[in-house]
């Protein structure tokens, strides 16, 4: 049986992979993000969200100072209306 040399003996089997990696490093591009004006407006928040935040802060301050009083009848009434409507 005769075996012939196939290819050169000094061949690096990973040479093609290394060449591909070098090409990828040379051609890397950076990603860019573009945000539309509508998206920027949504990120700023609407007037309703700002008013809601002010109201929440006001209630937090009243709770911390002990001025906030809960009316149990009103709470029960709202819960009843929510579940029965």
C-alpha positions in Angstrom: 0.0 0.0 0.0 1.3 3.4 -1.0 0.5 6.6 0.8 1.1 9.9 -1.0 1.6 13.1 0.9 -1.6 15.2 0.8 -0.9 18.8 1.1 2.2 20.2 2.8 3.4 19.1 6.1 4.0 22.6 7.3 0.3 23.5 6.9 -1.5 25.1 9.9 -5.0 23.6 10.0 -6.3 26.8 11.8 -4.8 29.2 9.2 -8.1 29.8 7.5 -9.8 30.5 10.8 -7.1 32.9 11.8 -7.3 34.7 8.5 -11.1 35.0 8.9 -10.6 36.5 12.4 -8.1 39.0 11.1 -10.6 40.1 8.4 -13.4 40.5 10.9 -11.2 42.6 13.2 -10.3 44.9 10.2 -14.0 45.3 9.1 -15.6 45.8 12.5 -18.2 48.6 12.5 -19.8 50.3 15.3 -23.5 50.2 16.0 -25.5 53.3 15.9 -28.8 54.2 17.7 -31.2 56.8 16.4 -34.1 57.9 18.5 -36.9 59.7 16.9 -38.3 63.0 18.2 -41.5 61.2 19.1 -39.6 58.7 21.3 -37.7 61.6 22.9 -41.0 63.3 23.8 -42.3 60.0 25.3 -39.1 59.7 27.4 -39.6 63.2 28.9 -43.0 62.3 30.3 -46.3 63.7 29.8 -48.1 66.4 31.8 -50.2 63.7 33.5 -47.2 61.8 34.6 -45.6 64.9 36.1 -48.8 65.8 37.9 -49.2 62.2 39.2 -45.6 62.3 40.5 -46.3 65.6 42.4 -49.4 64.1 43.9 -47.6 61.0 45.0 -44.8 63.1 46.6 -47.4 65.1 48.4 -49.2 62.0 49.8 -45.8 60.6 50.9 -45.0 63.7 52.8 -48.4 63.7 54.5 -48.0 60.1 55.5 -44.5 60.7 57.0 -45.7 63.7 58.9 -48.8 61.8 60.2 -51.3 64.2 58.7 -52.8 61.6 56.2 -56.0 60.0 57.5 -57.8 57.2 55.8 -61.6 57.1 55.7 -62.5 53.4 56.1 -66.0 53.9 54.8 -64.7 55.5 51.6 -62.2 52.7 51.1 -65.0 50.1 51.6 -67.3 52.0 49.2 -64.7 52.1 46.4 -63.8 48.5 46.8 -67.5 47.5 46.7 -68.0 49.7 43.5 -65.0 48.1 41.9 -66.0 44.5 42.4 -69.7 44.9 41.7 -69.5 47.0 38.6 
